[in-house]
Amino acid sequence: MTDERPRGRAPRPRKPSPAERREQRAAVEDPAEVMEAAARLLEARPRSVAEVRRRLARLGYRPALVDGILERLAELGYLDDEAFARAWVESRDRSKPRGEHALRRELGLKGVDRALVDGVLGDRRDAETSDEHAAGASADVAAATRLLGRKMTSILREVDPRRRMQKAYGLLARNGFSPDVCSSVAKRALATAAAAADDDEAEDDDGPPDDAEP
């Protein structure tokens, strides 16, 4: 009689552990493999030189190979810390306004050289802002005005004027703006919002025109 019991599936080959994969990468001799790994990192998003170095080192590739690949990527124009820093600042100013203190901290964490950061932020300070709500203002004032404008509706829900000021100031401070910018922008923005509210109330109180039909 034949054994009709179902045979079990062949066990799947065991996947190497993260430590074993790092050991395998440490033995890599071909720079092309390291280049491919670096290219995958840069496809996901722009990165600084230090970020790519840290990620490749964490993956286990040998420092000598990594350094060579980073130099080649810089020669090809795929790694450029100054361009990275400028793009980072422009992106923040456009979509997630931050103060200079926060921008400096973020770029420092990305490993961008302090001298490069100084140059990029210096150009930001010198550039004329095109922000219609803060014409002629500094870059930080313009950025703070944009950020506060986006959050003003929720801030105005606070009835207590003192608490309202605290919320506006705290929002700007958490996003890296200096105390002077926090204070001046918060005061001006809240005063503007209050004046607009008074105008709306005045219009509502005017009532219907004299010639309106009953």
Phi and psi restraints in degrees (value plus and minus 20) as a CYANA .aco file:
   2 THR   PHI    -102.7   -62.7
   2 THR   PSI     129.6   169.6
   3 ASP   PHI    -100.8   -60.8
   3 ASP   PSI      90.9   130.9
   4 GLU   PHI    -115.1   -75.1
   4 GLU   PSI     -11.3    28.7
   5 ARG   PHI     -86.8   -46.8
   5 ARG   PSI     117.6   157.6
   6 PRO   PHI     -82.8   -42.8
   6 PRO   PSI     116.9   156.9
   7 ARG   PHI    -101.1   -61.1
   7 ARG   PSI     122.0   162.0
   8 GLY   PHI     -91.1   -51.1
   8 GLY   PSI     133.8   173.8
   9 ARG   PHI     -90.7   -50.7
   9 ARG   PSI     129.0   169.0
  10 ALA   PHI     -84.9   -44.9
  10 ALA   PSI     116.2   156.2
  11 PRO   PHI     -81.0   -41.0
  11 PRO   PSI     120.9   160.9
  12 ARG   PHI     -90.8   -50.8
  12 ARG   PSI     125.6   165.6
  13 PRO   PHI     -82.8   -42.8
  13 PRO   PSI     120.3   160.3
  14 ARG   PHI     -90.0   -50.0
  14 ARG   PSI     112.1   152.1
  15 LYS   PHI     -96.2   -56.2
  15 LYS   PSI     120.4   160.4
  16 PRO   PHI     -84.7   -44.7
  16 PRO   PSI     126.4   166.4
  17 SER   PHI     -93.6   -53.6
  17 SER   PSI     144.0   184.0
  18 PRO   PHI     -75.0   -35.0
  18 PRO   PSI     -58.8   -18.8
  19 ALA   PHI     -85.1   -45.1
  19 ALA   PSI     -59.9   -19.9
  20 GLU   PHI     -87.4   -47.4
  20 GLU   PSI     -56.9   -16.9
  21 ARG   PHI     -86.3   -46.3
  21 ARG   PSI     -58.4   -18.4
  22 ARG   PHI     -83.5   -43.5
  22 ARG   PSI     -58.7   -18.7
  23 GLU   PHI     -83.3   -43.3
  23 GLU   PSI     -59.9   -19.9
  24 GLN   PHI     -83.4   -43.4
  24 GLN   PSI     -62.2   -22.2
  25 ARG   PHI     -89.2   -49.2
  25 ARG   PSI     -51.8   -11.8
  26 ALA   PHI     -84.1   -44.1
  26 ALA   PSI     -42.9    -2.9
  27 ALA   PHI    -110.6   -70.6
  27 ALA   PSI     -22.8    17.2
  28 VAL   PHI     -85.6   -45.6
  28 VAL   PSI     114.7   154.7
  29 GLU   PHI    -131.1   -91.1
  29 GLU   PSI     -40.2    -0.2
  30 ASP   PHI    -104.7   -64.7
  30 ASP   PSI      96.0   136.0
  31 PRO   PHI     -80.9   -40.9
  31 PRO   PSI     -45.6    -5.6
  32 ALA   PHI     -81.9   -41.9
  32 ALA   PSI     -54.2   -14.2
  33 GLU   PHI     -87.9   -47.9
  33 GLU   PSI     -59.6   -19.6
  34 VAL   PHI     -88.9   -48.9
  34 VAL   PSI     -58.8   -18.8
  35 MET   PHI     -80.8   -40.8
  35 MET   PSI     -60.7   -20.7
  36 GLU   PHI     -84.6   -44.6
  36 GLU   PSI     -60.3   -20.3
  37 ALA   PHI     -85.1   -45.1
  37 ALA   PSI     -61.1   -21.1
  38 ALA   PHI     -85.6   -45.6
  38 ALA   PSI     -59.3   -19.3
  39 ALA   PHI     -82.6   -42.6
  39 ALA   PSI     -58.7   -18.7
  40 ARG   PHI     -83.8   -43.8
  40 ARG   PSI     -58.4   -18.4
  41 LEU   PHI     -84.1   -44.1
  41 LEU   PSI     -60.3   -20.3
  42 LEU   PHI     -97.5   -57.5
  42 LEU   PSI     -41.7    -1.7
  43 GLU   PHI     -88.6   -48.6
  43 GLU   PSI     -52.7   -12.7
  44 ALA   PHI     -87.7   -47.7
  44 ALA   PSI     -64.3   -24.3
  45 ARG   PHI    -191.1  -151.1
  45 ARG   PSI     140.6   180.6
  46 PRO   PHI     -82.0   -42.0
  46 PRO   PSI     125.9   165.9
  47 ARG   PHI    -160.2  -120.2
  47 ARG   PSI     136.2   176.2
  48 SER   PHI     -99.3   -59.3
  48 SER   PSI     147.1   187.1
  49 VAL   PHI     -78.7   -38.7
  49 VAL   PSI     -64.5   -24.5
  50 ALA   PHI     -84.2   -44.2
  50 ALA   PSI     -58.0   -18.0
  51 GLU   PHI     -81.8   -41.8
  51 GLU   PSI     -66.6   -26.6
  52 VAL   PHI     -84.8   -44.8
  52 VAL   PSI     -61.3   -21.3
  53 ARG   PHI     -80.6   -40.6
  53 ARG   PSI     -65.4   -25.4
  54 ARG   PHI     -83.0   -43.0
  54 ARG   PSI     -62.8   -22.8
  55 ARG   PHI     -86.4   -46.4
  55 ARG   PSI     -62.5   -22.5
  56 LEU   PHI     -87.2   -47.2
  56 LEU   PSI     -58.3   -18.3
  57 ALA   PHI     -85.2   -45.2
  57 ALA   PSI     -59.5   -19.5
  58 ARG   PHI     -85.3   -45.3
  58 ARG   PSI     -53.0   -13.0
  59 LEU   PHI     -90.1   -50.1
  59 LEU   PSI     -41.3    -1.3
  60 GLY   PHI      93.7   133.7
  60 GLY   PSI     -21.4    18.6
  61 TYR   PHI     -88.5   -48.5
  61 TYR   PSI     128.3   168.3
  62 ARG   PHI     -89.0   -49.0
  62 ARG   PSI     119.8   159.8
  63 PRO   PHI     -74.2   -34.2
  63 PRO   PSI     -59.4   -19.4
  64 ALA   PHI     -82.7   -42.7
  64 ALA   PSI     -62.3   -22.3
  65 LEU   PHI     -86.9   -46.9
  65 LEU   PSI     -62.0   -22.0
  66 VAL   PHI     -81.2   -41.2
  66 VAL   PSI     -65.9   -25.9
  67 ASP   PHI     -79.8   -39.8
  67 ASP   PSI     -61.1   -21.1
  68 GLY   PHI     -84.1   -44.1
  68 GLY   PSI     -60.6   -20.6
  69 ILE   PHI     -87.8   -47.8
  69 ILE   PSI     -60.4   -20.4
  70 LEU   PHI     -82.9   -42.9
  70 LEU   PSI     -60.5   -20.5
  71 GLU   PHI     -83.2   -43.2
  71 GLU   PSI     -61.5   -21.5
  72 ARG   PHI     -86.7   -46.7
  72 ARG   PSI     -61.0   -21.0
  73 LEU   PHI     -84.8   -44.8
  73 LEU   PSI     -55.6   -15.6
  74 ALA   PHI     -87.4   -47.4
  74 ALA   PSI     -60.9   -20.9
  75 GLU   PHI     -81.5   -41.5
  75 GLU   PSI     -57.3   -17.3
  76 LEU   PHI    -100.0   -60.0
  76 LEU   PSI     -28.9    11.1
  77 GLY   PHI      67.9   107.9
  77 GLY   PSI     -12.3    27.7
  78 TYR   PHI    -104.1   -64.1
  78 TYR   PSI     -38.7     1.3
  79 LEU   PHI    -144.9  -104.9
  79 LEU   PSI      99.2   139.2
  80 ASP   PHI    -172.3  -132.3
  80 ASP   PSI      84.2   124.2
  81 ASP   PHI     -85.6   -45.6
  81 ASP   PSI     -53.1   -13.1
  82 GLU   PHI     -87.3   -47.3
  82 GLU   PSI     -66.6   -26.6
  83 ALA   PHI     -82.7   -42.7
  83 ALA   PSI     -58.6   -18.6
  84 PHE   PHI     -81.8   -41.8
  84 PHE   PSI     -65.5   -25.5
  85 ALA   PHI     -84.6   -44.6
  85 ALA   PSI     -61.6   -21.6
  86 ARG   PHI     -84.7   -44.7
  86 ARG   PSI     -63.1   -23.1
  87 ALA   PHI     -84.7   -44.7
  87 ALA   PSI     -58.1   -18.1
  88 TRP   PHI     -82.5   -42.5
  88 TRP   PSI     -66.9   -26.9
  89 VAL   PHI     -85.6   -45.6
  89 VAL   PSI     -63.4   -23.4
  90 GLU   PHI     -82.7   -42.7
  90 GLU   PSI     -59.8   -19.8
  91 SER   PHI     -85.6   -45.6
  91 SER   PSI     -62.7   -22.7
  92 ARG   PHI     -82.8   -42.8
  92 ARG   PSI     -66.3   -26.3
  93 ASP   PHI     -82.1   -42.1
  93 ASP   PSI     -52.0   -12.0
  94 ARG   PHI    -101.4   -61.4
  94 ARG   PSI     -63.9   -23.9
  95 SER   PHI    -134.9   -94.9
  95 SER   PSI     -51.4   -11.4
  96 LYS   PHI    -157.8  -117.8
  96 LYS   PSI      56.6    96.6
  97 PRO   PHI     -72.4   -32.4
  97 PRO   PSI     113.4   153.4
  98 ARG   PHI    -155.1  -115.1
  98 ARG   PSI     134.7   174.7
  99 GLY   PHI    -100.4   -60.4
  99 GLY   PSI     147.4   187.4
 100 GLU   PHI     -80.2   -40.2
 100 GLU   PSI     -56.5   -16.5
 101 HIS   PHI     -80.8   -40.8
 101 HIS   PSI     -63.7   -23.7
 102 ALA   PHI     -87.8   -47.8
 102 ALA   PSI     -61.1   -21.1
 103 LEU   PHI     -83.0   -43.0
 103 LEU   PSI     -61.5   -21.5
 104 ARG   PHI     -83.7   -43.7
 104 ARG   PSI     -62.1   -22.1
 105 ARG   PHI     -85.2   -45.2
 105 ARG   PSI     -64.3   -24.3
 106 GLU   PHI     -82.7   -42.7
 106 GLU   PSI     -65.7   -25.7
 107 LEU   PHI     -87.8   -47.8
 107 LEU   PSI     -52.7   -12.7
 108 GLY   PHI     -83.9   -43.9
 108 GLY   PSI     -60.4   -20.4
 109 LEU   PHI     -86.5   -46.5
 109 LEU   PSI     -46.7    -6.7
 110 LYS   PHI     -99.5   -59.5
 110 LYS   PSI     -25.2    14.8
 111 GLY   PHI      65.2   105.2
 111 GLY   PSI      -4.5    35.5
 112 VAL   PHI     -96.6   -56.6
 112 VAL   PSI     116.2   156.2
 113 ASP   PHI     -78.0   -38.0
 113 ASP   PSI     120.7   160.7
 114 ARG   PHI     -80.8   -40.8
 114 ARG   PSI     -58.5   -18.5
 115 ALA   PHI     -82.7   -42.7
 115 ALA   PSI     -59.2   -19.2
 116 LEU   PHI     -84.9   -44.9
 116 LEU   PSI     -62.4   -22.4
 117 VAL   PHI     -82.4   -42.4
 117 VAL   PSI     -62.8   -22.8
 118 ASP   PHI     -77.9   -37.9
 118 ASP   PSI     -63.9   -23.9
 119 GLY   PHI     -85.4   -45.4
 119 GLY   PSI     -64.1   -24.1
 120 VAL   PHI     -86.1   -46.1
 120 VAL   PSI     -64.4   -24.4
 121 LEU   PHI     -92.2   -52.2
 121 LEU   PSI     -49.4    -9.4
 122 GLY   PHI     -85.3   -45.3
 122 GLY   PSI     -61.8   -21.8
 123 ASP   PHI     -83.8   -43.8
 123 ASP   PSI     -56.4   -16.4
 124 ARG   PHI     -83.7   -43.7
 124 ARG   PSI     -61.3   -21.3
 125 ARG   PHI     -85.4   -45.4
 125 ARG   PSI     -56.8   -16.8
 126 ASP   PHI     -98.2   -58.2
 126 ASP   PSI     -42.5    -2.5
 127 ALA   PHI     -92.0   -52.0
 127 ALA   PSI     122.9   162.9
 128 GLU   PHI     -97.3   -57.3
 128 GLU   PSI     114.4   154.4
 129 THR   PHI    -101.4   -61.4
 129 THR   PSI     123.6   163.6
 130 SER   PHI    -122.9   -82.9
 130 SER   PSI      -9.9    30.1
 131 ASP   PHI     -86.7   -46.7
 131 ASP   PSI      99.6   139.6
 132 GLU   PHI     -86.1   -46.1
 132 GLU   PSI     -41.7    -1.7
 133 HIS   PHI    -110.6   -70.6
 133 HIS   PSI     -28.0    12.0
 134 ALA   PHI    -163.9  -123.9
 134 ALA   PSI      27.4    67.4
 135 ALA   PHI     -80.4   -40.4
 135 ALA   PSI     112.8   152.8
 136 GLY   PHI      58.9    98.9
 136 GLY   PSI     -21.0    19.0
 137 ALA   PHI    -104.1   -64.1
 137 ALA   PSI     145.7   185.7
 138 SER   PHI     -89.1   -49.1
 138 SER   PSI     144.0   184.0
 139 ALA   PHI     -80.5   -40.5
 139 ALA   PSI     -59.6   -19.6
 140 ASP   PHI     -88.1   -48.1
 140 ASP   PSI     -60.2   -20.2
 141 VAL   PHI     -84.5   -44.5
 141 VAL   PSI     -62.4   -22.4
 142 ALA   PHI     -83.2   -43.2
 142 ALA   PSI     -63.3   -23.3
 143 ALA   PHI     -85.3   -45.3
 143 ALA   PSI     -62.2   -22.2
 144 ALA   PHI     -84.2   -44.2
 144 ALA   PSI     -58.3   -18.3
 145 THR   PHI     -84.2   -44.2
 145 THR   PSI     -61.7   -21.7
 146 ARG   PHI     -84.1   -44.1
 146 ARG   PSI     -66.0   -26.0
 147 LEU   PHI     -81.5   -41.5
 147 LEU   PSI     -66.0   -26.0
 148 LEU   PHI     -86.9   -46.9
 148 LEU   PSI     -56.3   -16.3
 149 GLY   PHI     -81.3   -41.3
 149 GLY   PSI     -54.6   -14.6
 150 ARG   PHI     -91.9   -51.9
 150 ARG   PSI     -45.5    -5.5
 151 LYS   PHI    -126.3   -86.3
 151 LYS   PSI     -17.4    22.6
 152 MET   PHI     -82.7   -42.7
 152 MET   PSI     -56.8   -16.8
 153 THR   PHI     -76.9   -36.9
 153 THR   PSI     -66.8   -26.8
 154 SER   PHI     -90.4   -50.4
 154 SER   PSI     -54.5   -14.5
 155 ILE   PHI     -85.7   -45.7
 155 ILE   PSI     -59.0   -19.0
 156 LEU   PHI     -90.5   -50.5
 156 LEU   PSI     -32.3     7.7
 157 ARG   PHI     -88.8   -48.8
 157 ARG   PSI     -39.7     0.3
 158 GLU   PHI     -94.6   -54.6
 158 GLU   PSI     100.8   140.8
 159 VAL   PHI     -96.3   -56.3
 159 VAL   PSI     -60.8   -20.8
 160 ASP   PHI     -89.5   -49.5
 160 ASP   PSI      98.4   138.4
 161 PRO   PHI     -78.1   -38.1
 161 PRO   PSI     -56.6   -16.6
 162 ARG   PHI     -87.0   -47.0
 162 ARG   PSI     -63.4   -23.4
 163 ARG   PHI     -86.2   -46.2
 163 ARG   PSI     -55.1   -15.1
 164 ARG   PHI     -82.5   -42.5
 164 ARG   PSI     -63.4   -23.4
 165 MET   PHI     -84.3   -44.3
 165 MET   PSI     -60.4   -20.4
 166 GLN   PHI     -82.5   -42.5
 166 GLN   PSI     -60.8   -20.8
 167 LYS   PHI     -86.2   -46.2
 167 LYS   PSI     -62.4   -22.4
 168 ALA   PHI     -85.0   -45.0
 168 ALA   PSI     -65.8   -25.8
 169 TYR   PHI     -82.3   -42.3
 169 TYR   PSI     -66.0   -26.0
 170 GLY   PHI     -82.7   -42.7
 170 GLY   PSI     -59.3   -19.3
 171 LEU   PHI     -79.7   -39.7
 171 LEU   PSI     -65.3   -25.3
 172 LEU   PHI     -89.3   -49.3
 172 LEU   PSI     -60.2   -20.2
 173 ALA   PHI     -83.2   -43.2
 173 ALA   PSI     -60.1   -20.1
 174 ARG   PHI     -85.8   -45.8
 174 ARG   PSI     -41.6    -1.6
 175 ASN   PHI    -121.2   -81.2
 175 ASN   PSI       0.3    40.3
 176 GLY   PHI      66.0   106.0
 176 GLY   PSI      -2.7    37.3
 177 PHE   PHI    -108.6   -68.6
 177 PHE   PSI     129.5   169.5
 178 SER   PHI     -90.2   -50.2
 178 SER   PSI     139.3   179.3
 179 PRO   PHI     -75.5   -35.5
 179 PRO   PSI     -59.9   -19.9
 180 ASP   PHI     -83.5   -43.5
 180 ASP   PSI     -63.6   -23.6
 181 VAL   PHI     -87.0   -47.0
 181 VAL   PSI     -62.9   -22.9
 182 CYS   PHI     -76.4   -36.4
 182 CYS   PSI     -67.1   -27.1
 183 SER   PHI     -88.1   -48.1
 183 SER   PSI     -70.4   -30.4
 184 SER   PHI     -87.2   -47.2
 184 SER   PSI     -62.8   -22.8
 185 VAL   PHI     -90.0   -50.0
 185 VAL   PSI     -61.3   -21.3
 186 ALA   PHI     -83.0   -43.0
 186 ALA   PSI     -65.2   -25.2
 187 LYS   PHI     -81.2   -41.2
 187 LYS   PSI     -66.4   -26.4
 188 ARG   PHI     -86.3   -46.3
 188 ARG   PSI     -63.0   -23.0
 189 ALA   PHI     -85.0   -45.0
 189 ALA   PSI     -61.5   -21.5
 190 LEU   PHI     -89.8   -49.8
 190 LEU   PSI     -56.7   -16.7
 191 ALA   PHI     -85.4   -45.4
 191 ALA   PSI     -61.0   -21.0
 192 THR   PHI     -83.4   -43.4
 192 THR   PSI     -63.4   -23.4
 193 ALA   PHI     -84.1   -44.1
 193 ALA   PSI     -58.8   -18.8
 194 ALA   PHI     -86.6   -46.6
 194 ALA   PSI     -60.6   -20.6
 195 ALA   PHI     -84.2   -44.2
 195 ALA   PSI     -60.3   -20.3
 196 ALA   PHI     -84.4   -44.4
 196 ALA   PSI     -59.0   -19.0
 197 ALA   PHI     -85.8   -45.8
 197 ALA   PSI     -59.2   -19.2
 198 ASP   PHI     -83.8   -43.8
 198 ASP   PSI     -60.0   -20.0
 199 ASP   PHI     -82.9   -42.9
 199 ASP   PSI     -61.4   -21.4
 200 ASP   PHI     -83.8   -43.8
 200 ASP   PSI     -61.3   -21.3
 201 GLU   PHI     -85.6   -45.6
 201 GLU   PSI     -58.6   -18.6
 202 ALA   PHI     -83.8   -43.8
 202 ALA   PSI     -59.8   -19.8
 203 GLU   PHI     -84.8   -44.8
 203 GLU   PSI     -59.7   -19.7
 204 ASP   PHI     -86.5   -46.5
 204 ASP   PSI     -53.1   -13.1
 205 ASP   PHI     -98.2   -58.2
 205 ASP   PSI     -33.7     6.3
 206 ASP   PHI     -83.5   -43.5
 206 ASP   PSI     -50.6   -10.6
 207 GLY   PHI      54.7    94.7
 207 GLY   PSI    -198.5  -158.5
 208 PRO   PHI     -93.0   -53.0
 208 PRO   PSI     133.8   173.8
 209 PRO   PHI     -84.3   -44.3
 209 PRO   PSI     139.0   179.0
 210 ASP   PHI     -80.4   -40.4
 210 ASP   PSI     -51.1   -11.1
 211 ASP   PHI    -110.8   -70.8
 211 ASP   PSI      -7.7    32.3
 212 ALA   PHI     -89.9   -49.9
 212 ALA   PSI     125.9   165.9
 213 GLU   PHI     -91.0   -51.0
 213 GLU   PSI     125.5   165.5
